[in-house]
């Protein structure tokens, strides 16, 4: 942040731009660096001052801060992602469910959503397209092994980042599945859902949802994600 920049306040953050031991990054104008926003939460780029690693913080919005149903959905999302440990799924590191401080920290992926990445590159070489598809499939396999269905697999929810490691080259990329906001267990109650209302009814993106999901089947499983 330049010396002239004045920090821009954000109603979701504390007066010092921190949440617990996380320091939210700032843009050149002093505003918090937002990575995305949805109906219930906003995601920021931040720094974990204890582990000393970059993270993404998802914070519940003020409009839902006192809504028990929103709290249950938010906690379910964090728990679903936390159960999965796989290189192709962004993991959850911390959950705060204190009143007035509802947020969770997840792995920060230094990349961009698949849809934006594809628009910038155009048609992909077949081997690269197959490699990315295989990575997403492996991530889904890890999710389904935990008896969780994602329910919102689509290009904006897949982050593509340059591959790391000694074998990484200029055309080596990693795909990571994010956003478990609509995830649910194969069987109700396995993620601590507070009521059936959290798991029933159509939720998702119609363009990518399976026919069973659009018909609001109660017993969705991993095959719905494979359709997506």
Secondary structure, DSSP 8 states (H G I E B T S, - for coil): --TT------TTS-TTSEETTEEE-B-TTS-B-EEEE-SSEEEEEEEETTTTEEEEEEEE-GGGTT-HHHHHHHHHHHHHHHT--BTTB--EEEEEEETTEEEEEEE---SEEHHHHHHHH-S--HHHHHHHHHHHHHHHHHHHHTTEE-S--SGGGEEEEE--STT--TT-EEEEE---TT-EESSTTTT--SSGGGT-S--S-TTT--HHHHTT-SS--HHHHHH-
